[in-house]
Amino acid sequence: MFYCWSDLYLEGGFDRLFNKPPRPKSVWDPIPDDRHDDLIVFIWDDQAFTTRELAVKYTDEKHYFASETSTYRVLKEVGWITALDYVVIKAADEFTDKTTAINQKWQTSLAYIKVLVCDGICFSTVLDACGRYIVS
């Protein structure tokens, strides 16, 4: 399903994903304009903190509650937070270099299994691409 959404996004952007706007155009409880500007100045002085840390620090120092989401929204408005670039690599339906005999190409898989008795177990397999059996 993720790849279907990814393909739709690459074809037409967000307009291709949604038939209607994903969220309301207005904020339910907006920060007043004077506090908004004060929050921008406050964030400019402490850029190394996360949005949660900035919200808590602003609430403690300025004695005005600013939630983490409001702080994030202000950072996004100003342009100090940008969307992440996602690199999507799809697995091919079949190998480009097909094997004709055993031991020509191997595949590996790694899984971490949580066990209650100990920290966990790391399970790794090596599969032969031709015969599809576990080599190691």
N, C-alpha and C positions, 0 to 999 in steps of 0.2 A: 504494500500500500504506500510506503514512503517513496518508493521509486516512481509510482504513478503521480503522486503529488509533486515530486521533484521535476518530472518531465513536464507536467502542466505549468509549473512555475517558470521553467526555462523557456517554454513556448510563448507564454503571454503575461508573465509576471503575476502579481497578486490578483489582478482582475480576472485571470483565468481560474483561480482557485475558489473564488467566492461569487455568489449571485447577489449578495447584499453586503453592506459594510459590516466588518467583523465586530465592531464595537460602537457604542454611541459617540456622537461627535462632541458631546459636552462631558466634562468631568463632574462627578456627583458632588464632591466637596473640594472645590478648587482652593488653592492657597491664594490669599489676597495679594494684590499687586505689590504692595510695599514689602510684604514678607517674601514674595517671590524674588524681588530684586536683592533683598537682604540675604536670602538663601544662596543666590548665585555668587555674591561677594564672599560669603562664608565658605562655599565650596571651592572657590578660586584659591583661597588661602590654604586649604587642606585637600589637595588633589590626590594624595596617596591612599586615602581611605576608601573603603567600599561604601556602597549606598546605605547599607545598614549602619555602619559606623558613623557615617556623616549624619544620618537622621538622629541617632542617639546623642551624638556630640552637639548637634544644633539644638535639640530639645533641652539638654543639660545647661548649655551656655547661654542660650537666648531665651529660655523659659517659654518657648512656644513649640507645641507639638508638630513635628513634621514626620509623616510616616515614611517608611522605606520606599514605598511605591511612589509617593509624591516626590521624594528626592530623586528617584530614578527618572520620573517623568520630566523633571526640571533639567536634569543632566542630558536627557535625550533631546529636549527642545533646543538647548544651547548648542548641541552638537558634540558634546564631550563623550558621548557613548554612541558607538556605531554598531550596526548589525554585523554579526560574525559572518565571515565567508565560509561557506560549507563546500568542501571538496567531496563530491560523491563519485566513488569508483564502483562500478557495477561488475559483478562476476560474469564472465562469458558463459554462454550456454554450453559450449564445448571447447576443448583445447584447440589452440591454433596449430600446435605441433603435436600431431597424434602419435601415440606410441604403437609399436607393432610387436614388441616383446617385453618381457619383464625386465625390471631394473633399468629402464631407460629414463623414467621420470617418476619422482616421488612427490607426495604431498604431505604436509604436516598440519596437525590440528592441536590446539592447546586449550585446555579447560581447567578452571579452578573450581573445585568441589568443596563446599563448606561442610565441615564435619563438626558435630557438637562436642565430641570428645577432645579434639585437638584444634589447632588453628585452621587447618584445611589441607587439602591434598591438591597438588598440581598434576593433572593428567595430560600426558602428551602422547600422540600417536604419529607414526610415520606410515603412510599408505602407498602402496605401489599403484601408479596410475593405470597401468594396463590390466592387471588382474584384480584390482580393487580389494586387496587383502592387506592386513596389517603386517608390516615388515618389522617394526620395532615399537 
